[in-house]
């Protein structure tokens, strides 16, 4: 192991590194995009911090490969973000047509967006607005289906632009869902909805909570792994 000013070098692997002062005195380490972020009390790496990194090399290298793969997927998507997207797990080609007003047509594997000429300079924002509408329509119908199936009731549902998670459920029976869910396949959207609905019964992730999930979504373990692989999608249009 070798540490330079901006990298952690392990064998032939070079991991971008950033060291900064943390808000607490506790030594913390996490990945920020594909960079290993180490927070220390004074923003410096001493003998204690270097030993901590060395003792956690196995976790660092394993997690870095996952983070880098996710980041590479995100960059690949962003390289063509104005010409294609993903809806319900399928690749969708995007066509823009100049028009006097705003509207869209979503058919099969193509999304056609009509907008005034001045608005076509911000295509990514146009796509996001349209996809939010598609997401709202689909997710509301999917939620209604699962409410009827499980017999549970909620107070209110919001479809929002979460920056770090797919959904949440409050003790007031309010469920928030990330509109980026529309990019996942239908089965994974169902899993997230079921997951949040089961929090109405258990506001935790105890064994009893997972028993409730399994009743309505038996393949939840596989879905959880797939969701981790799709984490790069969250906030992709921000």
C-alpha positions in Angstrom: 0.0 0.0 0.0 1.2 3.5 -0.9 -0.5 6.8 -0.2 0.2 9.9 -2.3 -1.4 13.4 -2.0 -4.4 12.4 -4.1 -4.4 8.6 -4.4 -4.3 5.3 -2.5 -2.2 2.8 -4.5 -2.8 -0.9 -3.8 -0.8 -3.2 -6.1 -1.7 -2.0 -9.6 -4.9 -0.3 -8.4 -4.9 3.5 -8.1 -7.9 4.8 -6.1 -8.5 8.6 -6.1 -8.2 9.9 -2.5 -9.4 13.0 -0.7 -8.6 13.8 3.0 -10.6 16.6 4.8 -11.5 17.7 8.2 -14.7 16.1 9.4 -17.5 17.7 11.5 -16.9 15.2 14.3 -13.7 13.9 15.9 -14.5 10.4 14.8 -12.5 9.0 11.9 -14.8 8.3 9.0 -14.3 6.9 5.5 -16.7 6.6 2.5 -16.8 6.9 -1.2 -17.8 10.1 -2.9 -18.5 9.1 -6.5 -15.3 7.2 -7.3 -13.1 9.0 -4.8 -12.3 7.6 -1.4 -13.1 10.3 1.1 -11.4 10.2 4.5 -12.5 12.6 7.2 -10.2 13.2 10.1 -10.3 15.6 13.1 -7.7 17.9 11.5 -7.8 17.0 7.8 -4.5 15.2 8.0 -3.4 11.6 7.8 -1.4 10.5 10.8 -0.1 7.1 11.8 -3.5 6.2 13.3 -5.4 7.1 10.2 -3.0 5.2 7.9 -3.3 2.1 10.0 -7.1 2.4 9.8 -6.9 2.6 6.0 -4.5 -0.4 5.9 -6.8 -2.5 8.2 -9.8 -1.7 5.8 -8.0 -2.4 2.5 -10.2 -5.4 1.7 -13.4 -3.3 2.1 -11.9 -0.4 0.2 -10.8 -2.3 -2.9 -14.0 -4.4 -3.1 -16.2 -1.3 -2.7 -14.2 0.7 -5.1 -14.8 -1.7 -7.9 -18.6 -1.5 -7.3 -18.5 2.3 -7.1 -16.4 2.7 -10.2 -18.7 0.4 -12.2 -21.7 2.4 -11.1 -19.9 5.7 -11.9 -18.9 4.4 -15.3 -22.5 3.4 -16.1 -23.7 6.9 -15.1 -21.1 8.6 -17.3 -22.0 6.3 -20.2 -25.7 7.2 -19.8 -24.9 11.0 -19.6 -22.9 10.8 -22.8 -26.1 10.1 -24.7 -28.6 11.7 -22.3 -30.2 13.9 -25.0 -30.8 11.2 -27.5 -32.0 8.3 -25.4 -33.2 7.4 -22.0 -34.6 4.4 -20.0 -38.3 3.9 -19.2 -39.6 0.8 -17.4 -36.2 -0.9 -17.9 -36.2 -0.4 -21.7 -34.0 1.8 -23.8 -36.1 4.6 -25.3 -34.9 6.8 -28.2 -35.8 10.5 -28.0 -36.8 12.7 -30.8 -37.4 16.5 -30.5 -39.7 18.4 -32.7 -40.1 22.2 -32.7 -43.6 23.3 -31.8 -45.6 26.3 -30.6 -46.3 24.6 -27.3 -45.2 21.7 -25.0 -46.4 18.1 -25.4 -45.0 14.7 -25.8 -45.9 11.3 -27.2 -44.5 8.1 -25.7 -44.8 5.1 -27.9 -43.1 1.7 -27.6 -39.4 2.4 -27.8 -39.6 6.1 -28.7 -40.3 9.3 -26.9 -41.2 12.4 -29.0 -41.0 15.7 -27.3 -42.6 18.8 -28.8 -41.3 22.2 -27.6 -40.7 25.8 -28.7 -37.3 26.5 -30.4 -36.0 28.5 -27.4 -36.6 25.5 -25.1 -34.7 23.0 -27.2 -31.5 24.4 -25.9 -32.2 22.6 -22.6 -33.1 19.2 -23.8 -32.1 17.4 -20.6 -34.5 19.5 -18.5 -37.3 18.8 -21.1 -36.7 15.1 -20.9 -36.8 15.2 -17.1 -40.1 17.1 -17.0 -41.7 14.6 -19.4 -40.4 11.6 -17.5 -41.7 13.0 -14.2 -45.2 13.1 -15.8 -44.8 9.5 -17.1 -43.5 8.5 -13.6 -46.4 10.1 -11.8 -49.0 8.4 -13.9 -47.4 5.0 -13.7 -46.4 5.0 -10.1 -49.8 6.3 -8.9 -51.5 3.4 -10.7 -49.0 0.9 -9.4 -49.4 2.2 -5.8 -53.2 2.0 -6.1 -52.9 -1.7 -7.3 -50.8 -2.6 -4.2 -53.0 -0.7 -1.8 -55.9 -2.7 -3.0 -54.0 -5.9 -3.0 -52.6 -5.6 0.5 -55.6 -3.9 2.1 -53.3 -1.2 3.6 -54.0 2.5 3.5 -51.8 5.5 3.3 -52.4 9.2 4.2 -50.6 10.7 1.2 -48.1 9.9 -1.5 -45.6 12.2 -3.0 -43.5 11.6 -6.1 -40.3 13.5 -5.5 -36.7 14.0 -6.6 -34.8 12.2 -3.9 -31.1 12.6 -4.1 -30.0 9.5 -2.3 -32.9 7.0 -2.0 -35.7 5.4 -3.9 -38.4 5.9 -1.3 -39.4 6.5 2.3 -42.4 6.1 4.6 -43.2 8.2 7.7 -45.0 7.4 10.9 -47.8 9.7 9.6 -48.4 7.1 6.8 -46.9 9.4 4.1 -45.0 7.6 1.4 -42.4 9.4 -0.8 -41.2 7.8 -4.0 -38.4 8.9 -6.3 -39.6 9.7 -9.8 -36.4 8.1 -11.2 -38.1 4.8 -10.4 -39.7 5.0 -13.8 -36.3 4.1 -15.3 -36.4 0.7 -13.6 -38.3 -2.4 -14.8 -41.9 -2.9 -13.5 -40.9 -5.6 -11.0 -38.4 -3.4 -9.2 -40.9 -0.6 -9.0 -43.3 -3.0 -7.4 -40.6 -4.1 -4.9 -40.0 -0.5 -3.8 -43.7 0.2 -3.4 -44.2 -3.0 -1.4 -41.2 -2.2 0.7 -42.5 1.2 1.7 -46.0 -0.1 2.2 -44.7 -2.7 4.7 -43.2 0.1 6.7 -46.8 0.9 7.6 -46.7 -2.4 9.6 -43.1 -2.2 10.8 -41.1 1.1 10.9 -37.8 -0.7 10.8 -35.9 -3.5 8.9 -36.4 -6.2 11.5 -36.9 -9.9 10.6 -40.7 -9.3 11.1 -40.6 -6.5 8.5 -38.9 -8.7 5.9 -41.5 -11.4 6.6 -44.2 -8.9 5.7 -42.3 -8.0 2.5 -41.8 -11.7 1.6 -45.6 -12.3 1.8 -46.2 -9.9 -1.1 -42.9 -10.0 -2.8 -41.2 -13.4 -2.3 -38.2 -12.6 -4.5 -37.2 -9.5 -2.4 -33.6 -10.6 -1.8 -32.9 -10.7 -5.5 -34.6 -7.4 -6.0 -32.5 -5.8 -3.2 -29.3 -6.8 -5.0 -30.7 -5.5 -8.4 -31.6 -2.2 -6.7 -28.0 -1.8 -5.5 -26.8 -2.2 -9.1 -29.2 0.5 -10.2 -28.2 3.0 -7.6 -26.4 5.1 -10.2 -29.8 6.1 -11.6 -30.8 8.1 -8.6 -30.6 11.9 -9.4 -29.2 11.2 -12.9 -31.3 14.1 -14.3 -30.2 16.6 -11.6 
